[in-house]
Amino acid sequence: MVRIGFGYDVHQLKDGIPLILGGIELPWPKGLESYTDGDVMLHAIMDALLGAACLGDIGLHFPDTDPKYKGYSSLSLLSEVGEMLDKAGYDVNNIDCTVVAQRPKIAPHIPAMRAKISQALGAGADRISVKATTTEHMGFAGREEGMACYAVCTIIQRKALSEPVPEA
């Protein structure tokens, strides 16, 4: 069985905090404000994967009301999502995501991002697509007030579920 998931995330840019995107720190004077490290790409990917498996969303599993997740690494959270998928009997078939940001340029960092995502999920980098686009200076992303990311994924059920998946 093949399942499809979709994810979306957006965060505001703020001066003086690190910009973490795709599991790596980019050299930029503004970072993404969030309860965790603000990695919009990984947040969108996690929601797509969880949605495809009908396992809820990142807010359900990693609530911002839990002090444990304050400043937490989204790459570590992505690894946990990968473990949830594995336990539920799913493998990642592919992920395709698009970051929406006016600046900085994402293209030079895409190979490192793909490698980090691949490593966190135990899926080949050839299954991970990362792209970026600008908004031609329109909207919040164009004014460099924030960044967004869209993600879609397919997962494949490798075995029948051994126990029911809890309702979200």
Secondary structure, DSSP 8 states (H G I E B T S, - for coil): -EEEEEEEEEEEEEETS-EEETTEEE--SEEE-SSS---HHHHHHHHHHHHHTT---HHHHS-TTSGGGTT--HHHHHHHHHHHHHHTTEEEEEEEEEEE-SSS--GGGHHHHHHHHHHHHT--GGGEEEEEE--TT-HHHHTTSEEEEEEEEEEEE-S--SS-----
